[in-house]
Amino acid sequence: MDVLAASRQTGTDYNCPAVWRASMTQPLLSVKDLVIEFSTQRGIVRAIDGVSFDIMPGETLGLVGESGCGKSVTSLAILGLIPSPPGRITNGSIKLEGRELVGLAESEYRHIRGKEISMIFQEPMTALNPVFTIATQMTDVLMRHQGMNRKQARSRAIEMLELVGIPSPERRIDEYPHQMSGGMRQRVMIGMALSCNPKLLLADEPTTALDVTTQAQVLEQMNKLQEELGTSVVLVTHDLGVVAQTCSRAVVMYAGRVAEEAPVQSLFKTPHHPYSEGLLQSIPRIRENKLDELPTIPGTVPDLLHLPAGCRFVARCYRADEQCHRQEPPLIWSDENAVACYHPIES
């Protein structure tokens, strides 16, 4: 048995999953066996437990799951923003183009944030500083990372505001965040994040506070900018509709671990993990019988301080048996798909 075949059976080497990945260029970002713990009054909480995935250049990867599954913590770890204390990375690796980021000095990380890795934070209403104008907040980033003078930075900032669809950018750039709507503030965040042409964009629920129309406009703008700039994107979301619209691959997380990874089309057509199936079935659809109840996943995400001995999804899974209660399933690769389940749903 060769190394690749062995790794698929044991689930230990996540970075050698399949022939299709081997034929592509090297990953822009490689997260391997990441473990993040937080000290609390109740004890040590392992919020991320052995998470691994790769992001290829120009790719959009969706991190999917319920609230509390570890999506945002993973993205903050990539950007080196895990608050310490109480949090710390206790194991694993995060590499950007082969450069190890775990353990990097804060002074070195400052040169990466904004320039090589940018982030759109979850709440546009509070992510911008209310006491500074948009001009001040955008030009400071450009002056620091691009070496521009203030005039050049202002010109670039106006260009980015126009690119993300802000009307009258020459005027709006001198306004304060409270003078803009939520949708416009989100566009400013996107423009700011992309102003230095980063290699990787982390988008943490970028449309969660927006109405449906504005959400569609923002997603369309992000897709357009990604194509123009060639930026890789990690989209953190619980909205599978957004994943279907923007992502090429999806990583489904549950209770701090990867439950399934697959190309988006494959995941939506044939999910292999019961949790992925439950998420997809719970999407509202137009039904002939309006009295049909919307399917739900019974139960709740387990307390990370009191996890079950076996599979973390076992208490909510209709396919669970004795083995599922005893031992946690490894993540096993098969071609383009990976699933951590002893009884995966067959095609």
C-alpha positions in Angstrom: 0.0 0.0 0.0 1.4 3.4 -1.0 1.6 6.4 1.4 -1.4 8.1 -0.2 -3.6 5.0 0.1 -2.5 4.5 3.7 -3.3 8.1 4.6 -6.8 7.8 3.2 -7.5 4.8 5.4 -6.0 6.2 8.6 -7.1 9.8 7.9 -3.8 11.1 9.4 -2.3 13.0 6.4 -4.9 15.5 5.3 -2.6 17.2 2.8 -2.4 14.2 0.5 -6.1 13.6 -0.2 -6.5 12.8 -3.9 -5.0 12.8 -7.3 -6.9 15.9 -8.3 -5.3 17.9 -5.5 -1.8 16.6 -6.3 -2.1 17.8 -9.9 -2.8 21.4 -8.8 -0.4 24.0 -7.6 0.8 24.2 -4.0 -1.8 25.5 -1.5 -1.7 29.2 -0.7 -2.8 28.3 2.9 -2.4 25.0 4.6 -4.0 24.4 8.0 -3.0 21.0 9.5 -4.1 19.4 12.8 -5.0 22.7 14.4 -5.9 22.6 18.1 -7.0 25.7 20.0 -7.9 25.8 23.7 -9.4 28.4 25.9 -9.1 28.6 29.7 -12.4 29.2 31.4 -13.7 29.2 35.0 -15.3 25.8 34.2 -12.1 24.3 32.8 -10.1 24.0 29.5 -12.3 24.2 26.4 -10.9 22.8 23.3 -12.7 24.9 20.7 -10.8 23.6 17.7 -9.7 20.0 17.7 -7.5 18.7 14.9 -8.9 20.9 12.0 -7.1 20.6 8.7 -7.8 22.0 5.2 -6.0 23.6 2.3 -6.9 26.7 0.2 -5.6 26.9 -3.4 -4.7 30.1 -5.1 -7.8 31.9 -6.4 -10.1 29.5 -4.7 -13.2 30.3 -2.5 -13.6 27.8 0.4 -16.7 27.8 2.6 -16.5 27.0 6.3 -20.0 25.9 7.2 -21.7 24.9 10.4 -24.0 26.0 13.3 -23.0 28.8 15.7 -20.3 27.6 18.1 -18.8 25.0 15.8 -15.5 26.8 15.5 -15.7 28.6 12.2 -14.8 32.1 13.4 -12.2 30.9 15.9 -10.4 29.1 13.0 -10.4 32.3 10.9 -9.1 34.4 13.8 -6.3 31.9 14.3 -5.2 32.2 10.7 -5.0 36.0 11.2 -3.1 35.6 14.6 -5.9 37.2 16.6 -6.7 34.5 19.2 -6.7 36.5 22.5 -4.0 35.1 24.8 -4.9 34.7 27.5 -7.4 33.0 27.6 -6.8 31.3 24.2 -3.8 29.5 22.7 -2.9 27.3 19.9 -1.6 24.1 21.5 -0.9 22.0 18.4 -0.9 22.1 14.6 0.4 24.3 11.8 -0.8 27.2 9.7 1.3 27.9 6.7 1.0 30.7 4.2 2.9 29.8 1.0 5.0 27.5 3.1 5.7 30.0 5.8 4.7 28.9 9.3 2.5 31.4 11.0 2.0 29.6 14.4 4.4 31.1 16.9 5.2 34.1 14.7 6.1 37.2 16.6 3.4 39.9 16.8 5.7 42.4 15.1 6.1 40.1 12.1 2.3 39.3 12.0 1.6 43.0 11.7 3.3 43.0 8.3 1.1 40.1 7.2 -2.3 41.4 8.4 -3.9 43.7 5.8 -1.1 43.1 3.3 -1.1 39.4 2.7 -4.2 38.3 4.7 -7.2 40.6 5.2 -10.4 40.0 7.0 -14.0 41.2 6.7 -15.3 41.0 10.2 -18.8 39.7 11.1 -20.5 42.9 12.2 -20.2 46.0 9.9 -22.0 48.2 12.4 -19.2 47.9 14.9 -16.1 46.8 12.9 -15.4 50.4 11.8 -14.1 52.9 14.3 -16.9 55.4 14.9 -14.6 58.4 15.8 -12.6 58.3 12.5 -13.7 59.1 9.0 -13.7 56.4 6.3 -10.7 58.3 4.7 -8.6 58.1 7.9 -9.3 54.4 8.4 -8.6 53.4 4.7 -5.6 55.6 4.1 -3.8 54.4 7.3 -3.9 50.9 6.0 -2.5 51.9 2.6 0.2 54.1 4.0 1.4 51.4 6.4 1.4 48.4 4.0 1.9 50.0 0.6 4.3 52.9 1.5 2.0 55.5 -0.1 1.9 59.1 0.9 -1.5 60.5 2.1 -2.5 61.9 -1.3 -1.7 58.6 -3.0 -3.5 56.6 -0.3 -6.6 58.8 -0.6 -6.7 58.4 -4.3 -6.4 54.6 -3.9 -9.1 54.6 -1.2 -11.5 56.5 -3.5 -10.8 54.0 -6.3 -11.6 51.1 -4.0 -14.9 52.7 -2.8 -15.9 53.2 -6.4 -14.9 49.6 -7.2 -17.2 48.2 -4.4 -20.2 50.3 -5.6 -20.2 53.3 -3.2 -21.9 56.2 -4.9 -20.1 59.6 -5.0 -17.0 58.1 -3.4 -15.1 61.5 -3.4 -17.7 62.8 -1.0 -18.6 59.7 1.0 -14.9 59.0 1.9 -14.9 62.0 4.3 -18.0 60.7 6.2 -18.1 58.9 9.5 -19.4 55.3 9.7 -22.7 56.3 11.4 -23.6 58.4 8.3 -23.7 55.2 6.1 -26.2 52.4 5.9 -25.2 48.8 7.0 -24.8 47.8 3.4 -22.5 50.7 2.6 -20.4 50.0 5.7 -20.1 46.4 4.6 -18.9 47.6 1.2 -16.4 49.9 2.9 -15.1 46.9 4.8 -14.7 44.9 1.6 -12.9 47.8 -0.1 -10.6 48.3 2.9 -9.8 44.6 3.1 -9.0 44.4 -0.6 -7.2 47.7 -1.0 -3.7 46.2 -0.5 -4.5 43.3 -2.9 -4.1 40.5 -0.3 -3.4 37.0 -1.2 -6.1 35.7 1.2 -9.4 37.2 2.3 -11.1 35.9 5.4 -14.8 36.8 5.2 -16.6 36.1 8.5 -20.4 36.2 7.9 -20.0 39.2 5.6 -23.7 39.4 4.8 -25.3 38.4 8.1 -26.6 41.8 9.0 -27.8 42.8 5.5 -31.2 42.5 3.8 -31.5 40.0 1.0 -31.2 42.6 -1.8 -28.0 44.2 -0.3 -26.7 40.7 0.5 -26.9 39.7 -3.2 -25.2 42.9 -4.3 -22.3 42.5 -1.8 -21.8 38.8 -2.8 -21.8 39.8 -6.5 -19.2 42.5 -5.7 -17.0 40.1 -3.8 -17.1 37.6 -6.7 -16.2 40.3 -9.2 -13.3 41.6 -7.1 -12.0 38.1 -6.5 -11.9 37.5 -10.3 -10.2 40.8 -10.9 -7.6 40.5 -8.1 -7.1 36.7 -8.0 -7.6 36.7 -4.2 -8.3 33.4 -2.4 -11.3 33.6 0.0 -12.3 31.7 3.1 -16.0 32.4 3.6 -17.2 31.7 7.1 -21.0 31.3 7.1 -24.0 29.2 8.3 -25.9 30.2 5.1 -25.8 27.3 2.6 -27.4 29.6 0.0 -24.3 31.9 0.1 -22.0 28.8 -0.1 -23.8 27.6 -3.2 -23.5 31.0 -4.8 -19.9 31.8 -4.1 -17.8 28.7 -3.1 -16.1 26.0 -5.0 -15.5 23.8 -2.0 -17.0 23.5 1.5 -15.7 22.3 4.9 -18.5 21.4 7.2 -17.5 21.8 10.8 -19.2 20.4 13.9 -18.2 20.9 17.6 -14.7 22.0 16.7 -13.9 19.2 14.1 -14.3 18.7 10.4 -17.3 16.5 9.7 -17.1 16.6 5.9 -15.2 18.3 3.0 -16.4 18.2 -0.6 -16.8 20.3 -3.8 -19.9 22.4 -3.4 -21.8 20.7 -6.2 -21.1 17.2 -4.8 -22.0 18.3 -1.3 -25.4 19.7 -2.3 -26.2 16.7 -4.6 -25.0 13.9 -2.3 -24.0 14.8 1.3 -22.2 11.9 3.0 -22.3 13.0 6.6 -25.7 12.9 8.4 -25.0 16.4 9.8 -24.4 17.8 6.3 -27.6 16.1 5.2 -29.5 17.7 8.0 -28.2 21.2 7.2 -29.2 20.9 3.6 -32.7 19.5 4.4 -33.3 22.4 6.8 -33.1 25.0 4.0 -36.6 26.5 3.4 -38.1 25.5 0.1 -41.3 26.3 -1.8 -43.4 23.3 -1.2 -46.7 22.1 -2.8 -48.2 21.4 0.6 -47.7 24.5 2.7 -48.5 22.6 5.8 -45.3 20.5 5.6 -43.0 21.1 8.5 -39.5 22.3 7.9 -37.1 19.5 8.7 -34.8 20.1 11.7 -31.8 18.5 13.3 -32.9 17.3 16.8 -30.9 18.3 19.8 -28.1 20.9 20.1 -24.4 21.1 19.7 -22.7 19.3 22.7 -21.0 21.2 25.5 -17.3 21.2 24.6 -16.4 20.6 28.2 -18.5 17.4 28.3 -18.1 15.8 24.9 -19.4 12.2 24.2 -16.8 9.5 24.1 -17.4 8.6 20.4 -18.7 10.7 17.6 -19.6 14.3 18.6 -22.8 14.1 16.5 -23.9 10.8 18.0 -26.8 12.1 20.1 -28.4 13.8 17.1 -27.7 11.1 14.5 -30.3 8.7 13.2 -27.6 6.4 11.8 -25.6 6.0 15.0 -24.8 2.5 16.4 -22.7 1.1 19.3 -19.4 1.9 17.5 -20.3 5.5 17.1 -20.8 5.8 20.9 -17.4 4.2 21.6 -14.9 5.7 19.3 -14.6 9.0 17.4 -14.5 8.4 13.6 -11.4 9.6 11.6 -11.7 11.8 8.6 -11.4 9.5 5.5 -10.7 10.7 2.0 -12.2 9.2 -1.2 -11.4 11.1 -4.4 -12.6 14.6 -3.9 -14.6 14.0 -0.7 -13.7 13.5 2.9 -16.1 12.4 5.7 -15.7 11.6 9.4 -18.4 9.0 9.8 -18.6 5.2 10.3 -21.9 5.0 8.4 -21.7 7.6 5.6 -24.6 8.2 3.3 -23.9 6.4 0.0 -24.4 8.1 -3.4 
